[in-house]
């Protein structure tokens, strides 16, 4: 006889207990509603794609992390982000879409990287993107921080900062210093400034760059002050480069409209050290941090890109978007005890049957569910104390007790589990009491 198989979850794949899943789902629903408030349309692309389509843009480390599979003659792959499937989608359905096309997608992606605490091989991403046809107004870049702000406020956070920068400022600076060829390496060094400090950044830059040019880069990195003061400092550098000037004008416009879109100044700032997306973003970039938990890293990031669909069509389709890595964010928030998964159940009412006749219980349950009340029925042959223990374990707000007297008189005994108060009332009165309690939440 074949032995039992030991049940186990693969490393890098997240499974949650019911109380954790309830909290996770609530966060996902808040993000979804926030995205929809801004007019983003829902999109759900396949998890499995044709490998040639999915890997058109991939290379280097990304391609090494992709899960590939073969079915018959078909080369397939699991999606590793939600951006490449978006590029495929807008190209395939171009004639049926209205531009600018605003979409959100919340779904699982897969990357075969080494699993670590809070970093998964299967994880949820929550993306929004605005895609233009030929061009896309810079004001869209300013609306993105408004989405970030309102989403994290709805998630219950107040003390966070949305950091913005513009890659054209950096690219123009390097162009003016004739350092374009090594700009990716410079950006990688700059990106470490929070970890290693300015002096160490300077030392690393001096290895391959003349001191006078390093002085200009460090002058740029040392710009401080409020957003307007930083823009003035950039202008006062008098760098005669068209790309640099374009970047300043864009970040000035974005900063102006972020304020108009209602984001308080304490929740966003221009941060000239942000250098994310070395090979992808071409304009505005975003990083979002919880101020009291900087060790978590960026909890929401993204930016502007020039041509989403360059691997699929000749059409120029610029875009701007952000992504929240929900699985990693959830783990970090729970692990650092910033949030707690206290809800054991989503049950409003548990119906307990005290007789073998369950007909009335079933009718009551159906009626309550018609009124959008979440209901469970306990019809097991157990002692009353065990049934109430179950009600406590699942955090049921109310218990309905149906015995012979209730069936005979067509009434309900309703117990409030928090106060202990118990009354015998009609079904209509029960619905009123439970709905009133739900509306207070």
Number of C-alpha atoms within 10 A of each C-alpha: 3 4 5 6 6 5 6 6 8 9 12 20 14 17 10 10 9 14 16 19 15 18 19 17 11 13 18 20 14 15 25 20 13 20 24 16 11 14 12 19 14 14 15 13 15 10 16 16 18 16 19 12 17 21 19 12 14 15 10 7 9 14 15 13 16 21 17 17 14 10 7 6 6 10 13 19 21 20 25 26 20 24 17 19 19 21 21 20 15 19 20 13 9 13 8 8 13 11 16 19 17 23 20 25 23 23 18 20 18 21 21 17 16 11 14 10 10 16 19 21 22 19 21 22 21 21 24 29 25 22 28 21 16 14 15 19 12 17 15 20 27 24 20 23 29 21 20 24 24 18 19 21 13 15 16 11 13 13 14 20 21 25 21 25 27 29 25 23 25 25 22 23 24 22 18 17 17 12 16 16 10 12 17 15 14 21 19 14 17 24 16 16 17 10 9 12 11 16 11 14 21 19 11 15 21 15 9 12 16 10 13 11 17 19 15 15 19 17 13 18 15 13 17 14 13 12 18 14 12 20 19 15 16 19 15 9 11 10 14 12 16 15 18 25 18 16 22 21 16 22 26 17 15 24 24 15 20 21 16 13 14 13 20 13 14 10 17 24 18 22 20 21 21 21 23 19 16 13 8 13 21 20 23 24 26 27 23 24 21 18 13 9 15 12 10 15 13 19 21 20 22 23 26 28 20 20 23 25 21 16 15 15 14 10 13 15 24 22 27 27 24 24 22 21 20 22 21 19 19 20 18 21 15 13 13 12 10 11 14 13 15 11 16 18 16 17 17 21 25 26 25 23 25 20 12 11 14 17 10 17 24 16 10 18 19 13 16 21 12 10 11 11 19 15 20 20 17 17 17 11 11 11 9 13 9 10 20 17 11 14 23 17 11 17 20 25 21 26 25 23 20 23 20 13 11 17 16 8 9 13 20 26 20 26 19 17 17 11 9 9 10 15 12 15 14 15 17 12 13 20 15 12 14 18 15 11 11 12 7 6 5
